[in-house]
Amino acid sequence: MKHLFLYALLITFFGKAFSQDSTKSDPTSEMTTYVMGFLVKGPAWTQDKTPELAKLQQSHMVHIFSLIDSNKAKIAGPFLDNKEIRGIIVFNTDSIELARTWESDDPAVQTGRLSMQFTKWFAGKGIMKHPDSPIAFAKYFFGFLKKGPKWTSSETDEVKKIQEGQAANINAMAMAGKLVLVGQFIDGGDNRGVYIFKTESLDEAQTLCIQDPAVQAGRLIVELHPWMVTKGSLP
């Protein structure tokens, strides 16, 4: 949890682009850039359940585990709520081109059942671990932090006060063992960052989000998804 405590220092990334060089003055802040891949429904997506699709899914999973075993990916897993995004892969590189090359061998992508979208993600180094053996799965809750109705890029006294409150809230959730990882989307846009929760239920994760001062102020909103990941990959 000591890594999460340090992440409060990064809270300004929700207000403006974060400079990676700013961590160099603090040797205890270990951050790095990953590529996050979003598996989405492809042009050949279908809800049908056939032996052929079951075999394709098995090949897809073999590919995912091969990425993790070779340390090309740090963590991966599906969303359980059947939305447009089917799952997440965090690639162990800061090159979108390299991540795209690694994922091009995925049979589900090659057949058009799935497509992959990529973005750079700045998060803690050493938090995501190689999964336990034998492989088993655990449920977490993945939250996209997005610009809210009262978002502004202006650095006013009010915004700074909200950010300070959000930093304190991040620390509290981390120390309670509820928030296991946060990170910034470097490419910006409406998606600002990620909260990953380890809670008993979606309702509990939603309650934690509602308590976030930036959410209360309308500066941010959080979109939550139940997320299955291999045990041992996250705290």
C-alpha positions as CSV (number, residue, x, y, z in Angstrom):
1,M,0.0,0.0,0.0
2,K,3.0,2.4,0.3
3,H,3.0,2.8,-3.5
4,L,-0.7,3.9,-3.4
5,F,0.0,6.5,-0.7
6,L,2.6,8.1,-3.1
7,Y,0.0,8.3,-5.9
8,A,-1.7,11.2,-4.1
9,L,1.2,13.2,-5.4
10,L,-0.1,12.6,-8.9
11,I,-3.6,13.9,-8.3
12,T,-3.0,16.9,-10.4
13,F,-3.1,14.7,-13.5
14,F,-6.8,14.9,-13.3
15,G,-6.6,18.6,-13.8
16,K,-3.8,18.9,-16.4
17,A,-1.3,16.9,-18.3
18,F,1.1,15.2,-15.9
19,S,4.9,15.7,-16.5
20,Q,6.7,12.4,-16.0
21,D,9.9,14.4,-15.2
22,S,8.2,15.7,-12.0
23,T,8.7,12.4,-10.2
24,K,12.5,12.6,-10.6
25,S,12.9,14.8,-7.5
26,D,11.3,12.0,-5.4
27,P,13.3,8.8,-5.6
28,T,10.6,6.9,-3.8
29,S,8.0,7.5,-6.6
30,E,8.4,4.7,-9.0
31,M,6.1,5.3,-12.0
32,T,6.3,4.1,-15.5
33,T,4.4,4.3,-18.8
34,Y,2.5,1.3,-20.1
35,V,0.2,0.8,-23.1
36,M,-3.3,-0.1,-22.1
37,G,-5.3,-2.0,-24.7
38,F,-9.1,-2.1,-24.9
39,L,-10.5,-5.2,-26.4
40,V,-13.8,-4.2,-28.1
41,K,-16.3,-6.0,-30.3
42,G,-15.0,-6.4,-33.8
43,P,-16.7,-6.3,-37.2
44,A,-17.3,-10.1,-37.0
45,W,-18.6,-10.1,-33.4
46,T,-21.6,-12.3,-32.7
47,Q,-23.5,-13.4,-29.7
48,D,-23.8,-16.9,-31.1
49,K,-22.3,-19.8,-29.1
50,T,-20.9,-22.4,-31.4
51,P,-18.1,-25.0,-31.1
52,E,-16.0,-23.0,-33.5
53,L,-16.4,-19.8,-31.4
54,A,-15.6,-21.8,-28.2
55,K,-12.4,-23.0,-29.9
56,L,-11.5,-19.5,-31.0
57,Q,-12.1,-18.2,-27.4
58,Q,-9.7,-20.9,-26.1
59,S,-7.1,-19.8,-28.6
60,H,-7.6,-16.2,-27.6
61,M,-7.0,-17.1,-24.0
62,V,-3.9,-19.0,-24.8
63,H,-2.6,-16.0,-26.6
64,I,-3.3,-13.7,-23.6
65,F,-1.6,-16.0,-21.2
66,S,1.4,-16.2,-23.5
67,L,1.7,-12.4,-23.4
68,I,1.7,-12.5,-19.6
69,D,4.1,-15.5,-19.4
70,S,6.6,-13.7,-21.7
71,N,6.2,-10.4,-19.7
72,K,4.9,-8.6,-22.7
73,A,1.7,-7.9,-20.7
74,K,1.5,-7.2,-17.0
75,I,-2.2,-8.0,-16.5
76,A,-5.3,-8.8,-18.5
77,G,-8.9,-9.7,-17.9
78,P,-12.4,-9.5,-19.2
79,F,-15.2,-7.1,-18.1
80,L,-18.2,-9.0,-16.9
81,D,-21.0,-6.5,-17.8
82,N,-21.1,-7.3,-21.5
83,K,-20.6,-3.7,-22.6
84,E,-18.8,-2.6,-25.8
85,I,-15.4,-3.0,-24.1
86,R,-14.8,-6.7,-23.6
87,G,-11.6,-6.6,-21.6
88,I,-8.3,-4.9,-20.8
89,I,-4.7,-5.7,-21.4
90,V,-1.9,-3.7,-19.9
91,F,1.2,-4.1,-22.1
92,N,4.7,-3.9,-20.6
93,T,5.9,-1.3,-23.0
94,D,5.5,2.4,-23.7
95,S,5.3,1.8,-27.5
96,I,1.8,1.5,-29.0
97,E,3.4,0.2,-32.2
98,L,5.1,-2.6,-30.3
99,A,1.9,-3.5,-28.3
100,R,-0.1,-3.5,-31.6
101,T,2.5,-6.0,-33.1
102,W,2.2,-8.3,-30.0
103,E,-1.6,-8.3,-30.1
104,S,-1.8,-8.8,-33.9
105,D,-1.2,-12.6,-33.3
106,D,-4.4,-12.8,-31.3
107,P,-6.7,-15.3,-33.2
108,A,-9.8,-13.3,-32.1
109,V,-8.4,-10.1,-33.5
110,Q,-7.2,-11.8,-36.7
111,T,-10.7,-13.2,-37.4
112,G,-12.3,-9.8,-36.6
113,R,-14.3,-11.1,-33.6
114,L,-12.4,-8.5,-31.5
115,S,-10.6,-5.3,-32.2
116,M,-8.0,-3.6,-30.1
117,Q,-7.7,0.1,-29.2
118,F,-4.6,1.4,-27.5
119,T,-3.6,4.4,-25.3
120,K,-0.6,5.2,-23.1
121,W,-1.1,4.8,-19.3
122,F,1.1,6.2,-16.5
123,A,0.9,4.1,-13.4
124,G,2.9,2.5,-10.5
125,K,5.9,0.3,-11.3
126,G,6.0,-3.1,-9.5
127,I,2.3,-3.1,-8.4
128,M,1.1,-5.6,-11.1
129,K,2.7,-9.0,-10.5
130,H,3.0,-12.3,-12.3
131,P,-0.1,-14.3,-11.5
132,D,-0.3,-17.2,-9.1
133,S,0.1,-20.8,-10.3
134,P,-2.1,-22.7,-10.9
135,I,-4.2,-20.0,-12.6
136,A,-7.3,-18.8,-10.8
137,F,-9.3,-15.6,-11.1
138,A,-10.5,-12.9,-8.7
139,K,-13.0,-10.0,-9.2
140,Y,-12.0,-6.4,-9.0
141,F,-13.8,-3.2,-10.2
142,F,-12.3,-1.1,-12.9
143,G,-13.3,2.5,-12.9
144,F,-12.8,5.0,-15.8
145,L,-12.4,8.5,-14.5
146,K,-14.0,10.8,-17.0
147,K,-14.5,14.6,-17.3
148,G,-17.7,15.5,-15.5
149,P,-20.2,18.2,-16.2
150,K,-18.2,20.8,-14.2
151,W,-14.8,19.9,-15.6
152,T,-12.5,22.8,-16.2
153,S,-8.8,23.0,-17.2
154,S,-8.4,26.2,-15.2
155,E,-6.3,26.0,-12.1
156,T,-8.4,28.0,-9.6
157,D,-8.3,28.0,-5.8
158,E,-11.5,25.9,-5.9
159,V,-10.0,23.3,-8.2
160,K,-6.8,23.1,-6.0
161,K,-9.0,22.5,-3.0
162,I,-10.9,19.8,-4.8
163,Q,-7.6,18.1,-5.8
164,E,-6.3,18.2,-2.2
165,G,-9.5,16.6,-1.0
166,Q,-9.3,14.0,-3.7
167,A,-5.6,13.2,-2.8
168,A,-6.7,12.7,0.8
169,N,-9.5,10.4,-0.3
170,I,-7.2,8.3,-2.5
171,N,-4.9,7.8,0.5
172,A,-7.8,6.8,2.7
173,M,-9.1,4.3,0.2
174,A,-5.6,2.9,-0.3
175,M,-4.9,2.5,3.4
176,A,-8.2,0.7,3.8
177,G,-7.2,-1.8,1.1
178,K,-10.0,-0.8,-1.1
179,L,-8.1,1.1,-3.9
180,V,-5.3,-1.1,-5.2
181,L,-4.1,0.9,-8.3
182,V,-4.6,4.3,-9.9
183,G,-3.1,5.7,-13.1
184,Q,-3.3,8.5,-15.7
185,F,-4.1,8.3,-19.4
186,I,-1.3,10.2,-21.0
187,D,-3.2,10.9,-24.2
188,G,-5.8,12.9,-22.4
189,G,-9.3,13.3,-23.8
190,D,-12.4,12.7,-21.8
191,N,-10.9,9.6,-20.1
192,R,-8.6,11.1,-17.4
193,G,-7.5,8.0,-15.5
194,V,-8.3,4.8,-13.7
195,Y,-9.3,3.6,-10.3
196,I,-9.0,-0.2,-9.6
197,F,-11.0,-1.3,-6.5
198,K,-10.9,-4.5,-4.5
199,T,-14.3,-4.4,-2.8
200,E,-17.0,-7.0,-2.0
201,S,-19.5,-5.6,-4.4
202,L,-20.2,-3.1,-7.2
203,D,-22.3,-1.1,-4.7
204,E,-19.4,-0.7,-2.4
205,A,-17.1,0.5,-5.2
206,Q,-19.9,2.9,-6.3
207,T,-20.2,4.3,-2.7
208,L,-16.4,4.9,-2.7
209,C,-16.7,6.8,-6.0
210,I,-19.5,8.9,-4.7
211,Q,-17.4,10.0,-1.7
212,D,-14.6,11.3,-4.1
213,P,-14.6,15.1,-3.7
214,A,-14.0,15.5,-7.4
215,V,-17.0,13.4,-8.2
216,Q,-19.1,15.3,-5.6
217,A,-18.1,18.6,-7.2
218,G,-19.0,17.3,-10.7
219,R,-15.5,17.7,-11.9
220,L,-15.2,13.9,-12.6
221,I,-17.5,11.0,-13.1
222,V,-16.6,7.3,-12.7
223,E,-17.7,4.5,-15.0
224,L,-17.3,1.2,-13.2
225,H,-17.0,-2.3,-14.6
226,P,-16.6,-5.7,-12.8
227,W,-13.3,-7.0,-14.0
228,M,-11.9,-10.6,-13.7
229,V,-8.1,-10.8,-13.4
230,T,-5.7,-13.6,-12.5
231,K,-5.1,-14.1,-8.8
232,G,-1.8,-12.6,-7.6
233,S,-1.7,-10.0,-10.4
234,L,-3.0,-7.3,-8.1
235,P,-2.8,-6.7,-4.3
